[in-house]
Amino acid sequence: MVLTDSVDDDDVVQSTHACFNSMLEISCETTAGGDNALLAFDSARYGRNNSRVATHCDVPFSWNCDVDVQFLLNRACAGRRRCSIDVGVDRFTDPCGYAEFLVVAYRCIPGTSLNRSVILGTVCMTSSHLNVTCCCRVIFTYIV
């Protein structure tokens, strides 16, 4: 079972999840971009590090028990109008020992092909030795 968790109207980031041994099915066909909108992922985590989703999926919550699977989802689904992907160890390994879930944040980018830079977030690094903090924006360019 897949539930859409939230939609942020300001920057059109949608969040959803799928439980272990189910299908993640997402689509941009029902968004404002309609038939000309394509999937672009902001994040994708597989594991049990979200207490609300763990409760919904009826699995134990576990701190620090998830892996970043955004690259795998980008390869499988980015640039498509819709995507169905099985959620299980065959695709995402088994970081927690059993019964993980997939949590994704994605955007529907207008257009017939993706060739855009998407800001994924800000990364800051601090050097206590130099007493300096440096922040930069992480950008991923989709070319599909």
C-alpha positions as CSV (number, residue, x, y, z in Angstrom):
1,M,0.0,0.0,0.0
2,V,1.3,3.5,-0.9
3,L,0.1,6.7,0.7
4,T,0.9,10.2,-0.5
5,D,2.2,11.9,2.6
6,S,2.4,15.5,1.6
7,V,2.6,18.1,-1.1
8,D,4.4,21.4,-0.7
9,D,2.7,23.8,-3.0
10,D,5.6,26.4,-2.8
11,D,8.1,24.2,-4.6
12,V,5.9,21.3,-5.6
13,V,7.8,18.6,-3.6
14,Q,5.7,15.5,-3.1
15,S,6.4,12.9,-0.4
16,T,5.2,9.3,-0.4
17,H,6.2,5.9,0.9
18,A,5.7,2.2,0.2
19,C,5.9,-0.7,2.7
20,F,8.1,-3.8,2.3
21,N,6.9,-6.2,-0.4
22,S,4.6,-3.7,-2.1
23,M,4.9,-1.5,-5.2
24,L,5.8,2.2,-5.2
25,E,3.6,3.8,-7.8
26,I,4.1,7.5,-8.5
27,S,2.9,9.6,-11.4
28,C,3.1,13.2,-12.6
29,E,0.1,12.8,-14.9
30,T,-2.3,14.2,-12.3
31,T,-0.3,17.3,-11.5
32,A,-0.5,20.8,-13.0
33,G,2.1,19.9,-15.6
34,G,-0.2,17.1,-16.8
35,D,1.1,15.0,-19.6
36,N,4.2,17.2,-19.9
37,A,5.5,16.6,-16.4
38,L,8.4,14.3,-15.6
39,L,9.6,12.7,-12.3
40,A,12.7,14.1,-10.6
41,F,13.8,12.8,-7.1
42,D,14.9,15.1,-4.3
43,S,15.5,12.1,-1.9
44,A,14.9,8.4,-1.5
45,R,15.6,6.4,1.7
46,Y,15.1,2.7,2.3
47,G,15.1,1.3,5.8
48,R,13.1,1.9,9.1
49,N,14.3,5.4,10.2
50,N,10.9,7.1,10.2
51,S,8.6,6.4,13.1
52,R,5.3,7.4,11.4
53,V,5.9,5.3,8.4
54,A,7.2,2.4,10.5
55,T,3.9,2.5,12.4
56,H,1.9,2.5,9.2
57,C,3.9,-0.4,7.7
58,D,3.7,-2.3,11.0
59,V,7.5,-2.7,11.4
60,P,9.7,-1.6,14.3
61,F,11.3,1.8,14.1
62,S,15.1,1.8,14.1
63,W,17.4,4.7,14.5
64,N,20.1,5.0,11.9
65,C,18.7,2.1,9.9
66,D,18.3,3.3,6.4
67,V,20.3,3.8,3.2
68,D,20.2,6.4,0.5
69,V,18.7,4.9,-2.6
70,Q,18.1,8.1,-4.6
71,F,20.6,7.0,-7.3
72,L,18.7,3.7,-7.8
73,L,15.4,5.5,-8.1
74,N,16.9,8.1,-10.5
75,R,18.2,5.3,-12.7
76,A,14.8,3.5,-12.7
77,C,12.3,6.4,-12.8
78,A,13.7,9.9,-13.3
79,G,12.5,11.5,-16.5
80,R,9.4,9.3,-16.8
81,R,5.8,10.4,-16.4
82,R,5.0,7.5,-14.1
83,C,6.9,4.7,-12.4
84,S,6.1,1.5,-10.6
85,I,8.9,-0.1,-8.6
86,D,8.9,-3.1,-6.3
87,V,10.0,-2.4,-2.7
88,G,12.1,-5.3,-1.4
89,V,15.5,-6.7,-0.8
90,D,16.0,-7.8,-4.4
91,R,16.2,-4.1,-5.4
92,F,17.4,-2.3,-2.3
93,T,19.4,-4.8,-0.2
94,D,18.5,-5.5,3.5
95,P,20.0,-2.7,5.7
96,C,17.9,-3.5,8.8
97,G,17.6,-7.3,8.7
98,Y,14.0,-7.5,7.6
99,A,10.8,-5.5,6.5
100,E,12.1,-2.1,5.5
101,F,10.1,0.6,3.7
102,L,10.8,3.2,1.0
103,V,10.3,7.0,1.6
104,V,10.7,9.3,-1.4
105,A,10.4,13.0,-2.1
106,Y,10.0,14.0,-5.7
107,R,9.0,16.8,-8.0
108,C,7.0,16.8,-11.3
109,I,9.1,18.9,-13.6
110,P,7.2,20.4,-16.7
111,G,8.6,19.4,-20.0
112,T,9.1,16.5,-22.4
113,S,12.7,15.8,-21.4
114,L,14.7,16.7,-18.3
115,N,17.7,18.8,-18.6
116,R,17.5,20.9,-15.5
117,S,19.5,21.4,-12.3
118,V,17.6,20.6,-9.2
119,I,18.8,21.9,-5.9
120,L,18.9,19.0,-3.5
121,G,19.8,20.9,-0.3
122,T,22.6,22.7,1.5
123,V,25.6,20.9,2.9
124,C,27.6,22.7,5.6
125,M,31.1,21.7,6.9
126,T,32.7,23.1,10.0
127,S,36.4,23.1,10.9
128,S,36.9,23.5,14.6
129,H,40.6,24.0,14.0
130,L,40.1,27.0,11.7
131,N,36.9,28.1,13.3
132,V,35.2,28.3,9.9
133,T,31.9,27.0,8.6
134,C,31.5,26.6,4.8
135,C,28.0,25.9,3.2
136,C,27.3,25.1,-0.4
137,R,24.2,24.1,-2.3
138,V,24.1,20.5,-3.7
139,I,22.8,20.5,-7.2
140,F,22.1,17.4,-9.4
141,T,21.6,17.9,-13.1
142,Y,19.1,15.6,-14.8
143,I,19.6,14.9,-18.5
144,V,17.1,12.5,-19.8
